[in-house]
Amino acid sequence: MKKVSSILLIVLFAHTLFAGVGDKIVKTSKEKKTTTDTVPYVINEEEMMDYNDSLSSFPAYELYCSWDTANIHSPKFDITTLKDSIKEIVLTDAYSCGYMPPFIGNVTSGFGPRRRVFHYGIDLDLETGDAVGAAFDGKVRIAKKSKSYGNVIVIRHSNGMETYYAHLSKINVEVGQEVYAGENIGLGGNTGRSRGSHLHFEVRYLGQPINPTDVISFTEHKLISDTLALSKKTFDYMTAAKKIVAAKGGKGSKIHVVKKGDTLSAIARKYGTSTKALCQKNKLKTTSTLRLGQKIKL
Ligand SMILES: [Zn+2]
């Protein structure tokens, strides 16, 4: 009986002893936990590789932070952030296929003001069915039909530039497809808002149009330089573009339909013009009464 009780005592003692040790362990791990709480969650190496791979599969993802396959235009970046500094964009290097002309044809319309609108691309003459190629290596972000562009392809390139190919009669690529410079992407045509078959070609960087002739010589069919120096000067054309938009009354409308409460001076203020100019254009007097639904030329 003595033996049994002494064994029992030893067991109890051992239990309390180890329980104490156990408590200590718990406490230590708790302390550790509080100290590690401030350390950010670390993705293990394997997870990290997957994460990077999924993002690196989209060209210039770090610049855009998006891969939008629905909207043709990416949100425009704020040019004022450029200040006078120059950002250099590498157009071709040893790791890419460089530049290949999307189509060799006469330039029928350049970048700039055109018939009271601003033309954000360059038009190359072609026949419907002529093969159109990618200008640089990249990945297809847009391949769809649009009202104005017709059948259009937008390719994003690893330097962040995007090239547009519009009015196509046929699209031969799919969204997400990787293409190389010179690869056939579609056939030229006359779809969308187009007068006669031609290729409307645009160059954009973070949504902002760039004059394609700043990048490419369409007479020599080669790059102007291996790099493009982006600066405030690149976007000087915007002053002219804004004037056109203002003259048109914004949002592309050339007329204003009179609504309840409208006055000539209020309309003039709205569109950045003068009452006098509106009167002259519309053969009105400053005292003329406006009718609801009346169309005012801007
Ligand atoms: Zn065009």
py3Dmol code that shows the C-alpha trace and the ligand (Angstrom):
import py3Dmol

protein = """\
ATOM      1  CA  MET A   1       0.000   0.000   0.000  1.00  0.00           C
ATOM      2  CA  LYS A   2       2.907   2.285   0.881  1.00  0.00           C
ATOM      3  CA  LYS A   3       4.522   1.360  -2.418  1.00  0.00           C
ATOM      4  CA  VAL A   4       1.333   2.177  -4.301  1.00  0.00           C
ATOM      5  CA  SER A   5       0.907   5.541  -2.572  1.00  0.00           C
ATOM      6  CA  SER A   6       4.551   6.482  -3.135  1.00  0.00           C
ATOM      7  CA  ILE A   7       4.242   5.543  -6.860  1.00  0.00           C
ATOM      8  CA  LEU A   8       1.078   7.642  -6.967  1.00  0.00           C
ATOM      9  CA  LEU A   9       2.909  10.544  -5.368  1.00  0.00           C
ATOM     10  CA  ILE A  10       5.782  10.239  -7.869  1.00  0.00           C
ATOM     11  CA  VAL A  11       3.302  10.168 -10.770  1.00  0.00           C
ATOM     12  CA  LEU A  12       1.465  13.229  -9.388  1.00  0.00           C
ATOM     13  CA  PHE A  13       4.769  15.059  -8.838  1.00  0.00           C
ATOM     14  CA  ALA A  14       5.960  14.177 -12.329  1.00  0.00           C
ATOM     15  CA  HIS A  15       2.637  15.314 -13.772  1.00  0.00           C
ATOM     16  CA  THR A  16       2.770  18.699 -12.048  1.00  0.00           C
ATOM     17  CA  LEU A  17       6.416  19.019 -12.990  1.00  0.00           C
ATOM     18  CA  PHE A  18       5.761  18.342 -16.684  1.00  0.00           C
ATOM     19  CA  ALA A  19       2.572  20.346 -16.597  1.00  0.00           C
ATOM     20  CA  GLY A  20       4.693  23.253 -15.443  1.00  0.00           C
ATOM     21  CA  VAL A  21       7.191  22.669 -18.211  1.00  0.00           C
ATOM     22  CA  GLY A  22       4.261  22.439 -20.602  1.00  0.00           C
ATOM     23  CA  ASP A  23       2.901  25.792 -19.398  1.00  0.00           C
ATOM     24  CA  LYS A  24       6.284  27.315 -19.910  1.00  0.00           C
ATOM     25  CA  ILE A  25       6.389  26.015 -23.487  1.00  0.00           C
ATOM     26  CA  VAL A  26       2.941  27.455 -24.177  1.00  0.00           C
ATOM     27  CA  LYS A  27       3.977  30.792 -22.731  1.00  0.00           C
ATOM     28  CA  THR A  28       7.148  30.866 -24.786  1.00  0.00           C
ATOM     29  CA  SER A  29       5.244  30.099 -27.976  1.00  0.00           C
ATOM     30  CA  LYS A  30       2.717  32.804 -27.078  1.00  0.00           C
ATOM     31  CA  GLU A  31       5.518  35.312 -26.576  1.00  0.00           C
ATOM     32  CA  LYS A  32       7.020  34.291 -29.872  1.00  0.00           C
ATOM     33  CA  LYS A  33       3.655  34.690 -31.562  1.00  0.00           C
ATOM     34  CA  THR A  34       3.309  38.268 -30.339  1.00  0.00           C
ATOM     35  CA  THR A  35       6.728  39.161 -31.645  1.00  0.00           C
ATOM     36  CA  THR A  36       6.098  37.542 -35.015  1.00  0.00           C
ATOM     37  CA  ASP A  37       2.711  39.276 -35.357  1.00  0.00           C
ATOM     38  CA  THR A  38       4.417  42.405 -36.648  1.00  0.00           C
ATOM     39  CA  VAL A  39       6.309  40.492 -39.335  1.00  0.00           C
ATOM     40  CA  PRO A  40       4.361  40.442 -42.628  1.00  0.00           C
ATOM     41  CA  TYR A  41       3.076  37.145 -43.921  1.00  0.00           C
ATOM     42  CA  VAL A  42       5.764  35.605 -45.998  1.00  0.00           C
ATOM     43  CA  ILE A  43       4.767  33.618 -49.060  1.00  0.00           C
ATOM     44  CA  ASN A  44       6.861  30.491 -49.361  1.00  0.00           C
ATOM     45  CA  GLU A  45       9.210  30.247 -52.291  1.00  0.00           C
ATOM     46  CA  GLU A  46       6.935  27.996 -54.323  1.00  0.00           C
ATOM     47  CA  GLU A  47       3.910  30.262 -53.828  1.00  0.00           C
ATOM     48  CA  MET A  48       6.050  33.282 -54.689  1.00  0.00           C
ATOM     49  CA  MET A  49       7.144  31.725 -57.970  1.00  0.00           C
ATOM     50  CA  ASP A  50       3.540  30.974 -58.955  1.00  0.00           C
ATOM     51  CA  TYR A  51       2.497  34.506 -58.038  1.00  0.00           C
ATOM     52  CA  ASN A  52       5.282  36.099 -60.053  1.00  0.00           C
ATOM     53  CA  ASP A  53       4.686  33.797 -62.992  1.00  0.00           C
ATOM     54  CA  SER A  54       1.004  34.661 -63.192  1.00  0.00           C
ATOM     55  CA  LEU A  55       1.769  38.385 -63.231  1.00  0.00           C
ATOM     56  CA  SER A  56       4.777  38.250 -65.497  1.00  0.00           C
ATOM     57  CA  SER A  57       2.630  36.521 -68.097  1.00  0.00           C
ATOM     58  CA  PHE A  58       0.958  39.925 -68.651  1.00  0.00           C
ATOM     59  CA  PRO A  59       3.336  42.384 -70.288  1.00  0.00           C
ATOM     60  CA  ALA A  60       4.083  45.520 -68.209  1.00  0.00           C
ATOM     61  CA  TYR A  61       1.666  44.418 -65.500  1.00  0.00           C
ATOM     62  CA  GLU A  62       3.671  46.422 -62.949  1.00  0.00           C
ATOM     63  CA  LEU A  63       2.905  49.603 -64.943  1.00  0.00           C
ATOM     64  CA  TYR A  64      -0.789  49.075 -65.580  1.00  0.00           C
ATOM     65  CA  CYS A  65      -1.717  46.909 -62.565  1.00  0.00           C
ATOM     66  CA  SER A  66      -4.429  45.546 -64.798  1.00  0.00           C
ATOM     67  CA  TRP A  67      -5.067  43.339 -67.771  1.00  0.00           C
ATOM     68  CA  ASP A  68      -8.369  44.602 -69.128  1.00  0.00           C
ATOM     69  CA  THR A  69      -9.621  42.557 -72.040  1.00  0.00           C
ATOM     70  CA  ALA A  70     -12.993  44.356 -72.272  1.00  0.00           C
ATOM     71  CA  ASN A  71     -12.186  48.068 -72.565  1.00  0.00           C
ATOM     72  CA  ILE A  72     -10.153  49.098 -75.585  1.00  0.00           C
ATOM     73  CA  HIS A  73      -8.518  52.075 -73.873  1.00  0.00           C
ATOM     74  CA  SER A  74      -6.522  51.857 -70.676  1.00  0.00           C
ATOM     75  CA  PRO A  75      -7.048  54.732 -68.222  1.00  0.00           C
ATOM     76  CA  LYS A  76      -4.848  57.647 -69.290  1.00  0.00           C
ATOM     77  CA  PHE A  77      -1.951  58.435 -67.001  1.00  0.00           C
ATOM     78  CA  ASP A  78      -1.395  61.964 -65.773  1.00  0.00           C
ATOM     79  CA  ILE A  79       1.074  63.593 -68.135  1.00  0.00           C
ATOM     80  CA  THR A  80       1.870  66.327 -65.620  1.00  0.00           C
ATOM     81  CA  THR A  81       3.626  63.674 -63.546  1.00  0.00           C
ATOM     82  CA  LEU A  82       6.222  63.547 -66.314  1.00  0.00           C
ATOM     83  CA  LYS A  83       7.294  67.144 -65.584  1.00  0.00           C
ATOM     84  CA  ASP A  84      10.259  67.865 -67.796  1.00  0.00           C
ATOM     85  CA  SER A  85      11.983  64.615 -67.031  1.00  0.00           C
ATOM     86  CA  ILE A  86      12.413  62.098 -69.749  1.00  0.00           C
ATOM     87  CA  LYS A  87      11.373  58.496 -69.453  1.00  0.00           C
ATOM     88  CA  GLU A  88      13.201  56.249 -71.828  1.00  0.00           C
ATOM     89  CA  ILE A  89      11.324  53.356 -73.362  1.00  0.00           C
ATOM     90  CA  VAL A  90      13.341  50.598 -74.936  1.00  0.00           C
ATOM     91  CA  LEU A  91      11.721  49.678 -78.240  1.00  0.00           C
ATOM     92  CA  THR A  92      13.975  46.882 -79.313  1.00  0.00           C
ATOM     93  CA  ASP A  93      16.703  44.877 -77.644  1.00  0.00           C
ATOM     94  CA  ALA A  94      18.633  41.655 -78.082  1.00  0.00           C
ATOM     95  CA  TYR A  95      15.807  39.636 -76.496  1.00  0.00           C
ATOM     96  CA  SER A  96      13.029  40.698 -78.890  1.00  0.00           C
ATOM     97  CA  CYS A  97      12.282  40.415 -82.577  1.00  0.00           C
ATOM     98  CA  GLY A  98      12.456  44.209 -82.848  1.00  0.00           C
ATOM     99  CA  TYR A  99      10.133  46.127 -85.158  1.00  0.00           C
ATOM    100  CA  MET A 100       8.294  44.882 -88.217  1.00  0.00           C
ATOM    101  CA  PRO A 101       5.995  47.138 -90.283  1.00  0.00           C
ATOM    102  CA  PRO A 102       2.322  46.329 -89.567  1.00  0.00           C
ATOM    103  CA  PHE A 103       1.725  46.990 -93.260  1.00  0.00           C
ATOM    104  CA  ILE A 104       3.799  48.615 -95.987  1.00  0.00           C
ATOM    105  CA  GLY A 105       1.490  51.148 -97.556  1.00  0.00           C
ATOM    106  CA  ASN A 106       1.187  54.860 -98.218  1.00  0.00           C
ATOM    107  CA  VAL A 107       0.267  57.089 -95.317  1.00  0.00           C
ATOM    108  CA  THR A 108      -3.124  58.525 -96.225  1.00  0.00           C
ATOM    109  CA  SER A 109      -3.709  60.408 -92.978  1.00  0.00           C
ATOM    110  CA  GLY A 110      -1.350  61.341 -90.203  1.00  0.00           C
ATOM    111  CA  PHE A 111      -1.626  61.907 -86.470  1.00  0.00           C
ATOM    112  CA  GLY A 112      -3.187  65.264 -85.636  1.00  0.00           C
ATOM    113  CA  PRO A 113      -6.225  67.483 -86.187  1.00  0.00           C
ATOM    114  CA  ARG A 114      -8.455  66.269 -88.996  1.00  0.00           C
ATOM    115  CA  ARG A 115     -11.849  67.588 -90.086  1.00  0.00           C
ATOM    116  CA  ARG A 116     -12.692  69.043 -86.664  1.00  0.00           C
ATOM    117  CA  VAL A 117     -11.598  65.882 -84.832  1.00  0.00           C
ATOM    118  CA  PHE A 118      -8.232  64.786 -83.557  1.00  0.00           C
ATOM    119  CA  HIS A 119      -6.838  61.748 -85.332  1.00  0.00           C
ATOM    120  CA  TYR A 120      -4.966  59.697 -82.737  1.00  0.00           C
ATOM    121  CA  GLY A 121      -3.356  57.319 -85.197  1.00  0.00           C
ATOM    122  CA  ILE A 122      -1.908  57.000 -88.645  1.00  0.00           C
ATOM    123  CA  ASP A 123      -3.758  55.581 -91.667  1.00  0.00           C
ATOM    124  CA  LEU A 124      -1.992  53.224 -94.036  1.00  0.00           C
ATOM    125  CA  ASP A 125      -3.553  52.516 -97.395  1.00  0.00           C
ATOM    126  CA  LEU A 126      -4.340  48.872 -98.102  1.00  0.00           C
ATOM    127  CA  GLU A 127      -6.807  46.619 -99.884  1.00  0.00           C
ATOM    128  CA  THR A 128      -9.352  44.598 -97.943  1.00  0.00           C
ATOM    129  CA  GLY A 129      -7.788  41.203 -97.302  1.00  0.00           C
ATOM    130  CA  ASP A 130      -4.182  42.423 -97.131  1.00  0.00           C
ATOM    131  CA  ALA A 131      -2.224  40.810 -94.282  1.00  0.00           C
ATOM    132  CA  VAL A 132      -1.545  42.964 -91.216  1.00  0.00           C
ATOM    133  CA  GLY A 133       1.258  42.061 -88.820  1.00  0.00           C
ATOM    134  CA  ALA A 134       2.190  42.855 -85.224  1.00  0.00           C
ATOM    135  CA  ALA A 135       4.657  45.748 -85.008  1.00  0.00           C
ATOM    136  CA  PHE A 136       6.475  44.320 -81.969  1.00  0.00           C
ATOM    137  CA  ASP A 137       6.436  41.169 -79.845  1.00  0.00           C
ATOM    138  CA  GLY A 138       3.632  41.237 -77.313  1.00  0.00           C
ATOM    139  CA  LYS A 139       0.400  39.812 -76.028  1.00  0.00           C
ATOM    140  CA  VAL A 140      -3.077  40.427 -77.462  1.00  0.00           C
ATOM    141  CA  ARG A 141      -5.172  42.376 -74.928  1.00  0.00           C
ATOM    142  CA  ILE A 142      -8.115  43.256 -77.174  1.00  0.00           C
ATOM    143  CA  ALA A 143      -9.481  41.378 -80.180  1.00  0.00           C
ATOM    144  CA  LYS A 144     -13.053  42.441 -80.825  1.00  0.00           C
ATOM    145  CA  LYS A 145     -15.516  44.458 -82.860  1.00  0.00           C
ATOM    146  CA  SER A 146     -16.058  48.100 -81.920  1.00  0.00           C
ATOM    147  CA  LYS A 147     -18.420  50.718 -83.328  1.00  0.00           C
ATOM    148  CA  SER A 148     -15.707  53.184 -84.281  1.00  0.00           C
ATOM    149  CA  TYR A 149     -12.625  51.004 -84.671  1.00  0.00           C
ATOM    150  CA  GLY A 150     -14.455  48.140 -86.379  1.00  0.00           C
ATOM    151  CA  ASN A 151     -12.574  44.883 -85.901  1.00  0.00           C
ATOM    152  CA  VAL A 152      -9.720  45.963 -83.685  1.00  0.00           C
ATOM    153  CA  ILE A 153      -6.680  44.357 -82.083  1.00  0.00           C
ATOM    154  CA  VAL A 154      -4.682  45.905 -79.247  1.00  0.00           C
ATOM    155  CA  ILE A 155      -1.320  44.369 -78.405  1.00  0.00           C
ATOM    156  CA  ARG A 156       0.514  45.189 -75.200  1.00  0.00           C
ATOM    157  CA  HIS A 157       4.290  45.079 -75.338  1.00  0.00           C
ATOM    158  CA  SER A 158       6.693  44.372 -72.485  1.00  0.00           C
ATOM    159  CA  ASN A 159       7.931  48.001 -72.440  1.00  0.00           C
ATOM    160  CA  GLY A 160       4.396  49.179 -71.605  1.00  0.00           C
ATOM    161  CA  MET A 161       3.586  50.446 -75.068  1.00  0.00           C
ATOM    162  CA  GLU A 162       0.386  49.321 -76.772  1.00  0.00           C
ATOM    163  CA  THR A 163      -0.253  49.201 -80.516  1.00  0.00           C
ATOM    164  CA  TYR A 164      -3.730  49.325 -82.105  1.00  0.00           C
ATOM    165  CA  TYR A 165      -4.775  47.846 -85.445  1.00  0.00           C
ATOM    166  CA  ALA A 166      -8.251  48.974 -86.550  1.00  0.00           C
ATOM    167  CA  HIS A 167     -10.875  48.587 -89.309  1.00  0.00           C
ATOM    168  CA  LEU A 168      -9.763  45.004 -89.981  1.00  0.00           C
ATOM    169  CA  SER A 169     -11.900  42.688 -92.100  1.00  0.00           C
ATOM    170  CA  LYS A 170     -10.697  39.658 -90.135  1.00  0.00           C
ATOM    171  CA  ILE A 171      -9.075  39.036 -86.763  1.00  0.00           C
ATOM    172  CA  ASN A 172      -6.693  36.096 -86.724  1.00  0.00           C
ATOM    173  CA  VAL A 173      -5.639  36.185 -83.054  1.00  0.00           C
ATOM    174  CA  GLU A 174      -7.261  35.619 -79.682  1.00  0.00           C
ATOM    175  CA  VAL A 175      -7.097  37.592 -76.453  1.00  0.00           C
ATOM    176  CA  GLY A 176      -4.117  36.441 -74.394  1.00  0.00           C
ATOM    177  CA  GLN A 177      -2.254  35.127 -77.416  1.00  0.00           C
ATOM    178  CA  GLU A 178       1.431  35.900 -77.564  1.00  0.00           C
ATOM    179  CA  VAL A 179       2.550  37.301 -80.886  1.00  0.00           C
ATOM    180  CA  TYR A 180       5.915  38.164 -82.314  1.00  0.00           C
ATOM    181  CA  ALA A 181       6.869  41.134 -84.481  1.00  0.00           C
ATOM    182  CA  GLY A 182       5.753  40.537 -88.044  1.00  0.00           C
ATOM    183  CA  GLU A 183       3.317  37.737 -87.173  1.00  0.00           C
ATOM    184  CA  ASN A 184       0.047  37.942 -89.089  1.00  0.00           C
ATOM    185  CA  ILE A 185      -2.698  39.098 -86.731  1.00  0.00           C
ATOM    186  CA  GLY A 186      -5.493  39.884 -89.162  1.00  0.00           C
ATOM    187  CA  LEU A 187      -6.574  41.188 -92.529  1.00  0.00           C
ATOM    188  CA  GLY A 188      -7.022  44.808 -93.499  1.00  0.00           C
ATOM    189  CA  GLY A 189     -10.505  46.128 -94.159  1.00  0.00           C
ATOM    190  CA  ASN A 190     -13.057  48.881 -93.936  1.00  0.00           C
ATOM    191  CA  THR A 191     -15.031  48.023 -90.784  1.00  0.00           C
ATOM    192  CA  GLY A 192     -16.261  50.523 -88.186  1.00  0.00           C
ATOM    193  CA  ARG A 193     -16.151  54.266 -88.794  1.00  0.00           C
ATOM    194  CA  SER A 194     -14.008  54.127 -91.904  1.00  0.00           C
ATOM    195  CA  ARG A 195     -14.146  55.558 -95.390  1.00  0.00           C
ATOM    196  CA  GLY A 196     -12.445  53.071 -97.637  1.00  0.00           C
ATOM    197  CA  SER A 197     -10.148  50.209 -96.711  1.00  0.00           C
ATOM    198  CA  HIS A 198      -7.109  51.213 -94.671  1.00  0.00           C
ATOM    199  CA  LEU A 199      -5.238  50.296 -91.524  1.00  0.00           C
ATOM    200  CA  HIS A 200      -5.662  52.720 -88.651  1.00  0.00           C
ATOM    201  CA  PHE A 201      -2.587  52.209 -86.485  1.00  0.00           C
ATOM    202  CA  GLU A 202      -2.105  53.726 -83.046  1.00  0.00           C
ATOM    203  CA  VAL A 203       0.691  53.767 -80.504  1.00  0.00           C
ATOM    204  CA  ARG A 204      -0.231  54.420 -76.870  1.00  0.00           C
ATOM    205  CA  TYR A 205       1.577  54.406 -73.547  1.00  0.00           C
ATOM    206  CA  LEU A 206      -0.549  53.992 -70.413  1.00  0.00           C
ATOM    207  CA  GLY A 207      -3.581  55.010 -72.436  1.00  0.00           C
ATOM    208  CA  GLN A 208      -2.026  58.195 -73.846  1.00  0.00           C
ATOM    209  CA  PRO A 209      -1.724  58.342 -77.619  1.00  0.00           C
ATOM    210  CA  ILE A 210       1.741  58.950 -79.036  1.00  0.00           C
ATOM    211  CA  ASN A 211       2.359  60.149 -82.568  1.00  0.00           C
ATOM    212  CA  PRO A 212       3.390  56.913 -84.338  1.00  0.00           C
ATOM    213  CA  THR A 213       5.922  58.898 -86.373  1.00  0.00           C
ATOM    214  CA  ASP A 214       7.777  59.674 -83.106  1.00  0.00           C
ATOM    215  CA  VAL A 215       8.486  55.956 -83.010  1.00  0.00           C
ATOM    216  CA  ILE A 216       8.405  54.681 -86.590  1.00  0.00           C
ATOM    217  CA  SER A 217       9.458  55.967 -89.990  1.00  0.00           C
ATOM    218  CA  PHE A 218       6.613  54.982 -92.310  1.00  0.00           C
ATOM    219  CA  THR A 219       8.659  55.830 -95.374  1.00  0.00           C
ATOM    220  CA  GLU A 220      11.759  53.841 -94.420  1.00  0.00           C
ATOM    221  CA  HIS A 221       9.755  51.186 -92.561  1.00  0.00           C
ATOM    222  CA  LYS A 222      12.025  51.101 -89.560  1.00  0.00           C
ATOM    223  CA  LEU A 223      12.274  52.511 -86.055  1.00  0.00           C
ATOM    224  CA  ILE A 224      13.365  56.113 -85.643  1.00  0.00           C
ATOM    225  CA  SER A 225      15.558  54.931 -82.770  1.00  0.00           C
ATOM    226  CA  ASP A 226      15.979  51.857 -80.570  1.00  0.00           C
ATOM    227  CA  THR A 227      14.545  53.847 -77.676  1.00  0.00           C
ATOM    228  CA  LEU A 228      11.761  56.390 -77.286  1.00  0.00           C
ATOM    229  CA  ALA A 229      12.319  59.348 -74.982  1.00  0.00           C
ATOM    230  CA  LEU A 230       8.964  60.099 -73.395  1.00  0.00           C
ATOM    231  CA  SER A 231       8.706  63.620 -72.068  1.00  0.00           C
ATOM    232  CA  LYS A 232       6.141  66.375 -71.732  1.00  0.00           C
ATOM    233  CA  LYS A 233       7.034  67.349 -75.316  1.00  0.00           C
ATOM    234  CA  THR A 234       5.708  63.996 -76.570  1.00  0.00           C
ATOM    235  CA  PHE A 235       2.251  65.170 -75.498  1.00  0.00           C
ATOM    236  CA  ASP A 236       2.434  68.761 -76.761  1.00  0.00           C
ATOM    237  CA  TYR A 237      -0.199  67.810 -79.341  1.00  0.00           C
ATOM    238  CA  MET A 238      -2.762  67.727 -76.532  1.00  0.00           C
ATOM    239  CA  THR A 239      -3.086  71.516 -76.589  1.00  0.00           C
ATOM    240  CA  ALA A 240      -4.372  71.267 -80.165  1.00  0.00           C
ATOM    241  CA  ALA A 241      -6.518  68.252 -79.333  1.00  0.00           C
ATOM    242  CA  LYS A 242      -8.134  70.045 -76.376  1.00  0.00           C
ATOM    243  CA  LYS A 243      -8.917  73.077 -78.551  1.00  0.00           C
ATOM    244  CA  ILE A 244     -10.733  70.853 -81.023  1.00  0.00           C
ATOM    245  CA  VAL A 245     -12.744  69.172 -78.282  1.00  0.00           C
ATOM    246  CA  ALA A 246     -13.613  72.580 -76.787  1.00  0.00           C
ATOM    247  CA  ALA A 247     -14.636  73.939 -80.209  1.00  0.00           C
ATOM    248  CA  LYS A 248     -16.874  70.946 -80.689  1.00  0.00           C
ATOM    249  CA  GLY A 249     -18.448  71.402 -77.301  1.00  0.00           C
ATOM    250  CA  GLY A 250     -16.925  68.376 -75.654  1.00  0.00           C
ATOM    251  CA  LYS A 251     -17.869  64.720 -75.840  1.00  0.00           C
ATOM    252  CA  GLY A 252     -17.801  64.888 -79.633  1.00  0.00           C
ATOM    253  CA  SER A 253     -21.079  66.761 -80.129  1.00  0.00           C
ATOM    254  CA  LYS A 254     -21.150  69.662 -82.573  1.00  0.00           C
ATOM    255  CA  ILE A 255     -24.550  70.915 -81.518  1.00  0.00           C
ATOM    256  CA  HIS A 256     -26.329  71.639 -78.285  1.00  0.00           C
ATOM    257  CA  VAL A 257     -29.999  70.790 -77.959  1.00  0.00           C
ATOM    258  CA  VAL A 258     -31.787  73.446 -75.916  1.00  0.00           C
ATOM    259  CA  LYS A 259     -33.141  72.213 -72.604  1.00  0.00           C
ATOM    260  CA  LYS A 260     -35.423  73.918 -70.095  1.00  0.00           C
ATOM    261  CA  GLY A 261     -33.719  76.885 -68.460  1.00  0.00           C
ATOM    262  CA  ASP A 262     -30.965  77.201 -71.120  1.00  0.00           C
ATOM    263  CA  THR A 263     -29.816  80.661 -72.128  1.00  0.00           C
ATOM    264  CA  LEU A 264     -27.321  81.621 -74.811  1.00  0.00           C
ATOM    265  CA  SER A 265     -24.870  82.904 -72.236  1.00  0.00           C
ATOM    266  CA  ALA A 266     -25.166  79.705 -70.173  1.00  0.00           C
ATOM    267  CA  ILE A 267     -24.581  77.573 -73.288  1.00  0.00           C
ATOM    268  CA  ALA A 268     -21.604  79.748 -74.252  1.00  0.00           C
ATOM    269  CA  ARG A 269     -20.131  79.327 -70.758  1.00  0.00           C
ATOM    270  CA  LYS A 270     -20.700  75.576 -70.821  1.00  0.00           C
ATOM    271  CA  TYR A 271     -18.787  75.111 -74.066  1.00  0.00           C
ATOM    272  CA  GLY A 272     -16.082  77.698 -73.469  1.00  0.00           C
ATOM    273  CA  THR A 273     -17.278  79.990 -76.248  1.00  0.00           C
ATOM    274  CA  SER A 274     -18.942  83.414 -76.329  1.00  0.00           C
ATOM    275  CA  THR A 275     -22.565  84.492 -76.766  1.00  0.00           C
ATOM    276  CA  LYS A 276     -21.435  86.579 -79.741  1.00  0.00           C
ATOM    277  CA  ALA A 277     -19.875  83.566 -81.456  1.00  0.00           C
ATOM    278  CA  LEU A 278     -23.017  81.485 -80.875  1.00  0.00           C
ATOM    279  CA  CYS A 279     -25.204  84.283 -82.270  1.00  0.00           C
ATOM    280  CA  GLN A 280     -23.066  84.565 -85.390  1.00  0.00           C
ATOM    281  CA  LYS A 281     -23.042  80.809 -86.015  1.00  0.00           C
ATOM    282  CA  ASN A 282     -26.766  80.419 -85.463  1.00  0.00           C
ATOM    283  CA  LYS A 283     -27.958  83.735 -86.947  1.00  0.00           C
ATOM    284  CA  LEU A 284     -29.459  84.714 -83.615  1.00  0.00           C
ATOM    285  CA  LYS A 285     -29.639  87.926 -81.634  1.00  0.00           C
ATOM    286  CA  THR A 286     -28.514  88.061 -78.022  1.00  0.00           C
ATOM    287  CA  THR A 287     -32.139  88.780 -77.181  1.00  0.00           C
ATOM    288  CA  SER A 288     -33.514  85.817 -79.172  1.00  0.00           C
ATOM    289  CA  THR A 289     -35.742  83.426 -77.232  1.00  0.00           C
ATOM    290  CA  LEU A 290     -34.597  79.821 -77.363  1.00  0.00           C
ATOM    291  CA  ARG A 291     -37.081  77.062 -78.039  1.00  0.00           C
ATOM    292  CA  LEU A 292     -36.947  73.717 -76.229  1.00  0.00           C
ATOM    293  CA  GLY A 293     -35.259  71.190 -78.504  1.00  0.00           C
ATOM    294  CA  GLN A 294     -33.703  73.909 -80.680  1.00  0.00           C
ATOM    295  CA  LYS A 295     -30.335  72.877 -82.082  1.00  0.00           C
ATOM    296  CA  ILE A 296     -27.538  75.348 -81.426  1.00  0.00           C
ATOM    297  CA  LYS A 297     -24.412  75.022 -83.560  1.00  0.00           C
ATOM    298  CA  LEU A 298     -21.296  75.293 -81.432  1.00  0.00           C
TER     299      LEU A 298
END
"""
ligand_1 = """\
1
ZN
Zn -7.243 56.541 -88.773
"""
view = py3Dmol.view(width=600, height=400)
view.addModel(protein, "pdb")
view.setStyle({"model": 0}, {"cartoon": {"style": "trace"}})
view.addModel(ligand_1, "xyz")
view.setStyle({"model": 1}, {"stick": {}})
view.zoomTo()
view.show()
